[in-house]
Amino acid sequence: MDGENPTGKSPAGRGAATAVGLGLLLASAVGLAVGWFAEWGDSPDARWLESTGWLVVLSLVHLLLLLGVLIDGDRRTPGRIAAAGAVPLVLALCCGWAAATGNSPYPAGTRWPVVVASAGIGIVGALLLYWADRGGRPAPRRAAILLSTIAVAVALIWAPAGWWRDAVNVHSVTTDVALSEATHGPFRNEPLWTHPGRGSLAAPSGVFVPTGKGVVALDPVTGERRWSYRDAGRSSLARTVLADPSGGTVVVRDSTDLVLLDALTGEVRERLDLPAPEAVGARSLVFTPGEAHSTLQVHDHTGARRWRRNLPAGCETSRHTRDTIVVHHGRVYVAAFCPQGPRVFSFDGEDGSDQVSVPVAGERHTDCLGLTTAPDAVAVRTCPDRAPGTRQGTFNEVRLLDHRDLDLVWRVELGTWNVSASDRAIAADARGIYTTGESCEILTIDRSAGKLTGTATKPRAKGRDGCASTLSASRGTLVARVDGVVVGLG
């Protein structure tokens, strides 16, 4: 018969199928684009697409499916309407599975928001269209319902600050607060794990690797990823991530706020309108306002200022303030350059009282200054320069101080060489003190005897010996940056 349709499908039905196919094709194409942008870099467009792209894509796919159902006219049935609402649910389940297992290459920061938003839009859209169909609503009413569905999608995508922003920014959180058992025994400088990153901070609650897009928390023993936080804004976070030495809090300065995260779970605790601090304690944030870095200003974790103290005249911290200020043992420790030589100051963490200070070098000038804390002790790395301004090698030493009154426990001479930027690196744990040598090798000092132990060797990364810097220790693992990667050493 002339004009007979051999497929048995109406033009409207083919239009609906075409709409569905185009929607899925669009989702695949944008998925590839998202993967490309993820490798592309840190541009604002890339971060926007990674933060909201999949939510937009799934909403568009669903709206195309709804449009296909509307086009189908007389053949629109409750079954087809249910299918139109069910497809986003299937996509949501896939995203949920990827978020739960971490096996998806797509941006993790939007997986759970996509699950919630796409499921909600799917259910609401299917119910509204089913209601319109069963009630015999005219076409204009169906168009109004479609527009309202679009409005709901837009509201979910661009909701203002609050819980939705937190949901988008937090890659993933965890309810597992148990870390791997700490390693024991002597330090052998053997690589346990590696992770890409430009630096790292280790605390009892984990290893925190800042990136250009956020921070990733790793198990210090196994190197497994525990949680991560993403900033969808424009600023780089590479130098604005700090960890509380007691292990409770991680602080991130993102593009809009100072964000306090639970160090074990990654959940957002507070958002403060403050700049990035120089050090973080169990209940305090330490700032050094002004260019001279000669003033300490301490706030609590709610943002309220607690106390402010000036260092003695002529004393100031280095430009690497995050290597010279530590909050631990209920006190604030500061290593500062002073006219008579470098000194370490100690203040009561609650009100800034009970100031104690001691000199930490035999010369007025030092080419390096690094500070860290260990159980019941404070370790200081200095490089006293007997002939500043010359090419003569600089003397290198490490001192261990009592954490209460800063009395000298022992002093170890490392040798004489021309120092580099990494020579301020120092870390400590219950076993020993770790620092870097003349050729970037790792030096280990016995904590109780105050003597160099073992053989100084370079850490291995990427299958070869590397140069160690930015040392920190956690649960028996020494974490170092080695030639552009973060390495856990045991």
PyMOL commands that set and color helices and strands:
alter all, ss='L'
color gray80, all
select helices_A, chain A and resi 11-40+44-71+73-75+78-101+108-134+139-157+163-169+321-323+421-424
alter helices_A, ss='H'
color red, helices_A
select strands_A, chain A and resi 170-172+191-196+201-203+206-210+214-218+225-230+241-243+249-253+258-262+268-272+279-280+284-287+295-300+305-310+325-328+331-336+343-348+356-359+366-374+377-384+394-402+408-417+426-428+432-436+442-446+452-457+460-461+464-465+468-474+477-482+485-489
alter strands_A, ss='S'
color yellow, strands_A
deselect
rebuild
show_as cartoon
